[in-house]
Amino acid sequence: MDAAARALELRKYADAAAGCAKCRLSEGRTQVVFGVGDPDSDLMFVGEAPGFHEDKQGYPFVGQAGKLLDRLLEGIGLSRAETYIANVLKCRPPGNRDPGPDEIESCEPHLFRQLELVQPRVVASLGNFATKLLSGKQIGITRVHGQEQQVTIGGRSVLLFPLYHPAAALYTPAMLKVLEIDFARLPALLGTPAEPEAPAPPAIDPALLGQPEPAVQLGLF
Ligand code: URA
């Protein structure tokens, strides 16, 4: 399938998934938050689940964690439109609680189909839930962040690159520093040199990022 056909298939799949009622999360959601970005990107981010703002707006990573993700991307000369962004769960868990194992199991076919159709070369898993699901190992993000690993997903080999979840880094400056350092390796992993004029990743002061979102997501690292 060429890129145009995959993009069309992804659109059709997203339309069908908009009515998904495979688990209890369909009862409390405003809408399914499927994914956003370039359907042919070499780089896909996989977060945990939509939060309050994502549920309202219908796009992943549009709250404070998303703003941090945008700034990290800017630091390596990329915009979110050049990547594809999705989550393990497509519907917001009530009160931003952790995803349940049964919810992950119900929802994972959506993510696997996205991976199959976008065909990214590098998948950056953000936080524990995405990393454990995509690595197939119960090893936490603290141990594996910044260490790329070749994994086979849906018969395709991709480079999985686990990163701390931006929502966790928002409140922990030391973690933000590590996230910036790990993030800076993405251009090399994508096989493209960092833009010569691109500045070093900005040192982001968490205090400038605003107040925590209403329900802070816990259990992210
Ligand atoms: N956290 C996530 O994991 N995903 C989002 O879309 C927003 C916050």
Residues whose N, C-alpha, C, O or C-beta is under 5 A from the ligand:
A	BS01	URA	G47 E48 A49 P50 G51 E54 P60 F61 A65 N87
